[in-house]
Amino acid sequence: MARKDLVIIILAAMVLMASLVASLYKFNKSNDEVILYSEMDSSCNLNQSECVLRLNDGAEVVLSIEPRPIPVLKPLELKVEIHNLKSEKIVVDFKSIGMNMGINKSIMQQTSPGVFSGKGMLPVCVRNRMSWNANLLIQTPEGIISTSFLFDTTRR
């Protein structure tokens, strides 16, 4: 191997290591501690309308899932609006209640200030009726706010 090739390989390895260290530093600087957990008002029905969750500090989180009623094995349009809250990253984590239905997360994309959208799909189950928790993980500068929105699906 020529000396020139060896120098190029060493420089490429150094650039790769520097970018890896920078990525790890940025990852470790983010605050991944859950600072608040809150559940929606049980009177709200995501199969009929969007649901609003009011947090103690005056912030609001609004979740909308369409189409309605919420189907299984069909594309879902997810929309999250946040008010009086700063976030650049929101994940919707669907979990079945009472049965493991695997990992089902949707990373939302910010479409305008305080508005995030994404797509999802719920798996089908052997049961005709399934209860779900749409857990929103909202990354804020202070840490993660975890909110829980409950709903049911019916196999059609």
C-alpha positions, 0 to 999 in steps of 0.5 A: 500500500502506498504511503499516500493511500495510508494517509488518506485512510488515516484521515478518513478514520479520523474524520469518522471518529470525530463525527462519532464523538460529536454525535455521542456528545450531542446525544448525551446532551439531550435530556431524556428524563421523563419530567411529567406523565399525564393522562387525557380526560376519560370523557374524550373519544378519539374515535369521534374527535381530537382530544385535548390534554391540559397540563398543570403549567397551562400547556396543552397537547392536542391529538387527532387520529384520522380516519374516524372511527380509528381502523386497524390495518389502514393508514392513519393520519396523526396530528399533534398540536402543542400550545405553550410548550417548546418541542422539536421532537414528538413520538407517538408510541401505540401500545395495546392494552392487555396484549403485546402487539409489537413495536408501533412508533411513529416519529412526527414531523414538525410542519409548522410551529407547534404542529406535528404530523405523521402516519401510523397503522395499527395491527389487527388482532384476533379479538374483535375489540382492542384497547390502545394507548397512544403514548406521546413522548414530547421532547422538551429542553427540560426533559420528556413529557409523556402523555397517554391517550386511550382509545378502542378499535373494532375489527370490521 
